[in-house]
Amino acid sequence: MTLREAQAMVHKWITTTGVRYFSPLTNMAVLAEEVGEVARIMARKYGDQSFKPGEKDTLADELADVLWVLMAIANQTGVDLTDALNANIDKKSVRDATRHLNNPKLTDNSTQKS
């Protein structure tokens, strides 16, 4: 499935099963909430926190929730994420062509902290 197809699928679901889009501001709040849930899982799985009793690693589901609401926001604001992502990759490829290769923080293992 392409991003464009996924956006169309989200639009179809929202306008049939979901009845209608939430307002853009509500969707922005939902996006922040979902990103917070990803952060909670990351802190427990890869950080210093541990999962609480009964809490599960639902990272894949939470990332999908982020993607879903991001597509909803894109749909309701007229953004084609396929075009936007391609333009963003082009921008980064020019702007950062040598930036990361010349970054000693990324290439010199002796300066990395554990």
C-alpha positions as CSV (number, residue, x, y, z in Angstrom):
1,M,0.0,0.0,0.0
2,T,1.3,3.4,-0.9
3,L,1.0,6.5,1.3
4,R,-1.5,7.9,-1.2
5,E,-3.6,4.7,-1.0
6,A,-3.4,4.7,2.8
7,Q,-4.6,8.3,2.9
8,A,-7.6,7.3,0.7
9,M,-8.3,4.3,3.0
10,V,-8.3,6.6,6.1
11,H,-10.5,9.1,4.4
12,K,-13.0,6.4,3.4
13,W,-13.1,4.9,6.9
14,I,-13.5,8.3,8.5
15,T,-16.3,9.4,6.2
16,T,-18.2,6.2,6.5
17,T,-17.6,4.3,9.8
18,G,-16.2,7.3,11.6
19,V,-19.1,9.5,10.3
20,R,-16.9,12.7,9.8
21,Y,-13.5,14.2,10.6
22,F,-12.8,15.7,14.0
23,S,-11.8,19.3,13.7
24,P,-8.1,19.9,12.7
25,L,-7.4,21.2,16.2
26,T,-8.9,18.2,17.8
27,N,-6.9,15.9,15.5
28,M,-3.7,17.8,16.5
29,A,-4.5,17.1,20.2
30,V,-5.1,13.5,19.3
31,L,-1.8,13.3,17.5
32,A,0.0,14.8,20.6
33,E,-1.8,12.2,22.8
34,E,-0.7,9.3,20.5
35,V,2.9,10.5,20.3
36,G,2.9,10.6,24.1
37,E,1.8,7.0,24.1
38,V,4.7,6.1,21.8
39,A,7.0,8.0,24.2
40,R,5.7,6.1,27.2
41,I,6.4,2.7,25.5
42,M,9.9,3.9,24.3
43,A,10.8,5.0,27.8
44,R,9.8,1.6,29.2
45,K,11.3,-0.5,26.4
46,Y,14.5,1.4,25.6
47,G,14.8,3.8,28.5
48,D,15.2,3.5,32.2
49,Q,11.6,2.9,33.1
50,S,9.9,-0.6,33.3
51,F,6.5,-1.7,32.2
52,K,3.9,-1.6,35.0
53,P,2.1,-4.9,35.9
54,G,-0.3,-5.7,33.1
55,E,1.1,-3.0,30.8
56,K,2.1,-4.4,27.3
57,D,4.5,-3.4,24.6
58,T,2.1,-2.0,22.0
59,L,4.6,0.0,20.1
60,A,3.5,-1.1,16.6
61,D,-0.2,-0.3,17.4
62,E,0.7,3.1,18.9
63,L,2.9,4.0,15.8
64,A,0.0,3.0,13.6
65,D,-2.3,5.3,15.6
66,V,0.2,8.2,15.0
67,L,0.3,7.4,11.3
68,W,-3.5,7.2,11.2
69,V,-4.2,10.6,12.8
70,L,-1.3,12.2,10.8
71,M,-3.0,11.0,7.6
72,A,-6.3,12.3,8.8
73,I,-4.7,15.8,9.4
74,A,-3.1,15.6,5.9
75,N,-6.4,14.7,4.3
76,Q,-8.4,17.5,5.9
77,T,-5.7,20.1,5.2
78,G,-5.1,19.0,1.6
79,V,-1.6,17.6,2.0
80,D,-0.6,14.7,-0.2
81,L,1.9,12.9,2.0
82,T,3.5,11.1,-1.0
83,D,4.4,14.4,-2.6
84,A,5.3,15.9,0.7
85,L,7.6,13.0,1.7
86,N,9.3,13.0,-1.7
87,A,9.9,16.8,-1.5
88,N,11.2,16.4,2.1
89,I,13.7,13.7,1.0
90,D,14.9,15.8,-1.9
91,K,15.4,18.8,0.5
92,K,17.3,16.7,3.0
93,S,19.4,15.1,0.3
94,V,20.7,18.5,-0.9
95,R,20.9,20.3,2.5
96,D,22.5,17.4,4.4
97,A,24.5,15.8,1.6
98,T,27.7,15.8,3.7
99,R,26.5,17.2,7.0
100,H,26.1,13.9,8.8
101,L,29.2,12.3,7.2
102,N,31.3,15.2,8.6
103,N,29.7,15.1,12.1
104,P,32.3,13.7,14.5
105,K,29.5,12.9,16.9
106,L,28.2,10.3,14.4
107,T,31.5,8.9,13.1
108,D,33.9,9.0,16.1
109,N,33.1,6.2,18.5
110,S,35.6,7.4,21.1
111,T,33.3,10.4,22.0
112,Q,30.1,8.4,22.4
113,K,28.8,8.0,25.9
114,S,27.0,4.9,27.2
